[in-house]
Amino acid sequence: MSHKPHILAFAGSTRVGSWNQKMLHIASEGARLSGAIVTEIQLSDYSMPIYDGDLEAAEGIPKNARKLKALLMENEGLLIASPEYNSGYSPLIKNVIDWISRQVPDEPKLRSFAGKTAILMSASPGALGGLRGLIQLKQVLGNMDVLVLPQQVTLPRAAEAFTKDNEISLKEKHQDVMDLGKTLTKVLIGLQTVA
């Protein structure tokens, strides 16, 4: 394989032992096994204030937002795991999107997002596994010219879903999450071939 896709992977939860972080790691492994170069990050390493237009006008875009934006632009694919809070996607992810999407002079609109390909997943203690939040996140990313693949996995009752080795106890569901990474990698390789 001549082209190795570059994928940025992150979860919308910074909680120690986060189910979404565990789920993301499994999907990332699936992508690596399919030939992708995956950069898994913790959004806690890129802390930034809640987006505020007055703050941006006074101080500019925060350093961590600029660093994360640069990292995003180095990758063509996104693996995103978002918890669901009150039927919506993670406010942490929303804040990251709001800061990173800010346009700087002489930069094309939505430069860091436009043309990316993403795949989504969610783990939640509820019966729907975070599905409602993913519907919203897919819409937001789609409006930013991100191709969001239809394959997604939700993991309900996540508190009981993982083994002590951080694998998903239902082997079929574990494979489904691995396949998310594989699917994204194959699509990215195909897009590169077409280009």
N, C-alpha and C positions, 0 to 999 in steps of 0.2 A: 504494500500500500504506500503510494507516494505522498499522499496528503494525510496528515494527522490533524483532525479538527481540534481546536482549542475551545474548551468549555469552562465557564465560570460557574461554580456551584455554591449556593448559599441558602440558608434557612432564615425564616422570619422570626426566629426565637433565639434568644441568647441564654435561656435557662439551662443550668447545669443538668445534664441528663435529658435534654430536649428530645422528644420523640421525633420531631421533624428533622433535627440534626442527624439522628440515627438513620432515619429513612433516606435522607439525602446521601449519606455515606454509602448506603447500599446501591443507590442509583448511580453514584459516581463510580463505584467499582464496576458496574455493568458497562459504563462508558469506557473505562480504561481497558477492560478486557476486549472491547471491540475496536481498540486502536486510538482512542482519543487521549489528548493531554488535558487532564482535568485539574483545575485549581480550585480547591475547596477552601472557602474562607469563613471566618466567624464575623458577623456584622458588628459584634462588640469590639472588634479591633479597629473599627471605622466609626466610632461614636461621633455624633453630630447633633446640634440642637434641632428642635422642631422647626420646620421651615417657617420663615417669617420674612416677608418682603422688605420690611424696614431694616431687619438685621442684614439682609443681603445688600441693601443699598448702602448701609453704613460700613459694613466690614467685608463685603464680597462673599464669595462662595467659600465655605469652610475648607480647611486643608484636607481633612479626611474625605470630604465629598469629592474634591479634585483628584485625590489619590484613587478613590474607588472608581471614579469616572474613567480615569486613564486605564485602570485594570479592565474595566468593562470593554473598552474599545480594543483591547488586545485579544479579545475572545469573540468567536462568532456564534457560540451557542451558550444557552443558559439552562441550568438545572435549578429550579426554585421549589423549595418546600415551605409552605406557609401554614402556620396554625390558623384556626378560625376563632375569632373573638366576637361574640355577640352577632353571629351570622355573617361576619365580614372577614376579609383577609387581614393579615398582620399590619398594625399601624407602623411597625418598624420598617416593613417593606415599603409602605406608602411614603414614609418620610425619605427613605433612600431614593425612591423614584422622583419625588418632588425636588430634591436637591440636585440629583445627577442630571435631570432633564433641563436644568437652567442653562440657557444659551449664553455664551460669551461672545464678544465682538468677533466678527469674521468667521463664525462657526455656523455650519448648516444646522437648521432646526432639527432637534432630537438626534443629533449626530451619534450619541453614544448608544442609542437604542435601535434606530432605524436599520432594518436589514438583518437584525439578529433572529435566531430561531431558538425557541424556548419550549421546554416541557415542564409541566407542573405536577405537584403532588402535595398531599396534606395528611397529617395524622392528627386525630382529635379524640377526646374521650367520648364524644357524642356518637349517636347511631349512624350519622351520615358521613363521619370521617373528615369533615371540613369541606364538603362539596360546595356549599353555598358561597364560601369565601373564594374558592377557586373560580367560580363563575364570574365574580366581580373582577378578580385579578386578570383573568383572561381578557375581559373587555378592555380594561385599562391598558394592558400591554398591546393589544391589537390596535387600539387608537394611536399608539406610539410607533406604529409600523413594525412591530415585532410579529413574526410568524409564530403563533402558538399552536403547537401540534395538538391534534384532538386526543391523542393518547394521554391519559392521566390516571393516577391511582390515588384513592383515598383509603385511609386506614382507620376504621372506627374502633372505638373502645381501646385506644392506643395504650392505656395504662397497663393492660394485660397482654398486649400484642407481641412484646419482645422477650427473647430469652436472655439469660444472664450474659451471653456472648454478643448481645446487641443484634441478633438476627431476628427476623420475624418468624414467630413460631409456626404459623401456617405456611408451609413450604410453597404452595401455589402463589400466595400473596408476596412472599419474599421474591420469587421469580418474576412476578409482575413488576415489582419495583426495579429489579435488576434490568428488566427489559426496557424500562423507560430510558436508562442510560444508553442501552444498545440501540434503541430506535433513534434517539437524537443523533448519535454518532453516525449511523447509516444515512440518515437524511442529510446531514452536513456534508458527508463524503459525496453523496449524490448531487447536491447543489454545487459543490466545487467542480465536479466532473462536467456538469451542464455549462458552468461559467467558462 
